[in-house]
Amino acid sequence: MIPHERLDALRSRLVDLLAEDAHNVDRLLSQLQALSHETGLDVHAAALLILTRLTFREDEARRHWEAIVGHREKMGETLGRDVGLRVALMDYFVNENRNLLRPTLIDLEMVEAAERETPNDSLTGLLADLPFRTAVQKECRRARRYTQKMSVVVFDIDDFEEVNLRNGRALGDRLLREAAILVSNKIRDIDIAGRPGEDELTVLLPETDGNGALLVAERFRREFESYFARRECQGRPVQLKISAGVASYPADATSAHELLERAAQALYSAKAGGKNMVQRYQPERRRFLRLELEPGRFEIEVLSPREAGRGTLRDLSHSGLLFTGPEPLEVGERIEIRVTGGQEERGHPPLSARGQVVRLEELPIQFPVPAETEEAGDRYEIGMAFDLGSLGGGDDLLEFLEWTRRNVVGTTT
C-alpha cells in the first residue's frame, strides 16, 4: 500500500492528469504507465487513493484499473451510452468490488481547496504536518531543478510530558505557543516553521547547506534554553530544553520523505546522546571510528583566525572532533587547528585541519580549583566539523584514526 508521504510527491501531477480528460481512459492509463516508469512510484495506487481514499498495493491497483475499464464497457453496453471513467469506477467499488460501502461524491477541487484553507496548526499557528511535508516536497523539486541545497531541522522538547504532568496541560500549551514564537523569530522570511506533533517543531531552510542548518538549530537551541531558564511557573524556572536533528538535500537525502526521515534519525541520536544538543544526520555511523581519547594524550592548537590557547583533544570521528580549551570560540566561526601528540611518535608532522565550530559549551567549574589550573584551565568544550579535504600535514585522517585505535585506549566503533 502506498503511504501518504509518497502520495504527496505525486498529488499535484495526478490531480492535473485526472482532470485533463476523464472520459479518455486509454490516454489516462497510458499516462499513468509513463508516470510510473518515470518516477518509479506506485502511481496506479496513488491515483485510486486520490479518487476513492482506498489504499492498495501497486499490483492490486493495476488489476483494479483493468477491471474498471471492463466494467465501464459493460455498463455502456447495458445503458446504451458511455458512462465515463468516474461513474464506472464508483459503481465498480460500490457494487462489484464492494470496497466502498458509504461513498461520498465530491469534486477534487473542493478537496484541494479544503486542504489549502486550513494549513496551520490551531495551537501554535505554525504549519501543520501535511502542509509542511508538501512544502518540503515543493522545495525539494525546486532545489533539484536549480541545483541548490536545502535543509530540514526537526526539534523535540526534552521531557515535555513531565512538564504537562507537573503543571497541567493548559500551561504546556502556553509554553508550546511561546516556543513557536521563538522559532518564528529566529528564521528568515523564506524559511518555513511547522508543528508535526505534540512536542515537535520543524523548520524548512531553503538554499541552506548542512553547516548553515546546524548554526540555525544551535542558535535556536541556545535561545530556547536561555529563555526558559528565565521563564517562571509557580515561582520556579521552567527550565525547558530542546534537542534537534538536521538533514540536508542532496548531501543526506534525495527526496522529501527521506530528508524528513533522516532529520528524525539525527534527532533520535541527539536524544540518545543526552538531550539538549543538535546532531546532524550521519549515515551508517557504526562504519566509522569514533574515538573517546585518553585524557591529555593529544593537544589542540588553534592557529587561526586568532590565538585561542592550547586545548585538549577529547573525541575524534570521521567528520569532526571535540576538544576543550581555555577560551570560547563562536559557533559558526571558521578555524584552523593542529593536533600534537602521537604524530611525532610516528615520525609524522602534526595533523592539521580546517573547519567550522558547531558546538560551544561552558564547562562547570570544579571547586576547589586546583592551583596549577587556576589561570589556564580548560573552561570550554568546543565541537568542530571538518571541511572536506582540509586535512593536511602529510597525513591522512583514516590512517591517523587506525593508528590511534591500535595505540590509544578508549576506542569505540
ABEGO torsion letter per residue (X at the ends): XBBAAAAAAAAAAAAAAAAABAABAAAAAAAAAAAAAAAGBBAAAAAAAAAAGBBBBAAAAAAAAAAAAAAAAAAAAAAGBBAEAAAAAAAAAAAAAGABABBBBBBAAAAAAAAAABABBAAAGBBBAAAAAAAAAAAAAAAAAAGBBBBBBBBBBBGAAAAAAAAEAAAAAAAAAAAAAAAAAABBAABBBBBABAABBBBBBBGBBAAAAAAAAAAAAAAAAAAAAABBBGGBBAGBBBBBBBBBOAAABABAAAAAAAAAAAAAAAAAAGEGBBBBBBBGAAABBBBBBBBGABBBBBAOABBAEBBBBABBBAAEBBBBBABBBBBGBBBBBBBBEGAAAAGBBBBBBBEBBABBBBBBBBOBBBAAAAAABBABBBBBBBBBGABBGGBBAAAAAAAAAAABBGBBX
